[in-house]
Amino acid sequence: EDQVTQSPEALRLQEGESSSLNCSYTVSGLRGLFWYRQDPGKGPEFLFTLYSAGEEKEKERLKATLTKKESFLHITAPKPEDSATYLCAVLNSGGSNYKLTFGKGTLLTVNP
Amino acid sequence: NAGVTQTPKFRVLKTGQSMTLLCAQDMNHEYMYWYRQDPGMGLRLIHYSVGEGTTAKGEVPDGYNVSRLKKQNFLLGLESAAPSQTSVYFCASSYPAIREQYFGPGTRLTVT
């Protein structure tokens, strides 16, 4: 059974204080790893897809990286508007193109 | 483009009542999904559809039914609501293959 574990559960940063969120996964063959951002009371918003170990993607202050066992979401010089829950999800190679397994998320709070 | 929309945004039901949640997307996506999100559980797949007229069970299908009569719409039905179905429900859609899913704003359902 696929498993996705995100850590920490919650992270509080000061504005400008860089840090990383972790997503550890156990899947029977990874086809894709997805990062989403979710604001309170809203649906998840797509950020990145990573397909193979060594791949990196960037968007503004966010950078996602992937190894064979985990992914990191690096946040450089965060701002208060980066406060949200960040979700990680994996797609395995078990034959379906649609069954994502989600982690429980990391709640990020950036104080001004 | 409106993306993925969901109706209603909020609903309160009594145990045993029935209701239908409507999801609509204007991105011409083939695949559509219904998830529920509960505190501490992460997003869990209820049912999904890979095309008009097709539906399939996800991880937690019991107590729910779905229909996909038109490509742009995906309906989730609760025939006899139970308190355990109190949750936030999200609809999502995507293109086929290993592609990101786009989520709607959610429906908060309370069953008393």
Interface residues (C-beta under 8 A of the other chain):
Chain A: V4 R31 G32 F34 Y36 G41 K42 G43 P44 E45 F46 T49 Y51 L87 A89 L91 N97 Y98 K99 L100 F102 G103 K104 G105
Chain B: V4 Y31 Y33 G40 M41 G42 L43 R44 L45 Y48 V50 G58 E59 F90 A92 S94 P96 A97 I98 R99 E100 Q101 Y102 F103 G104 P105 G106
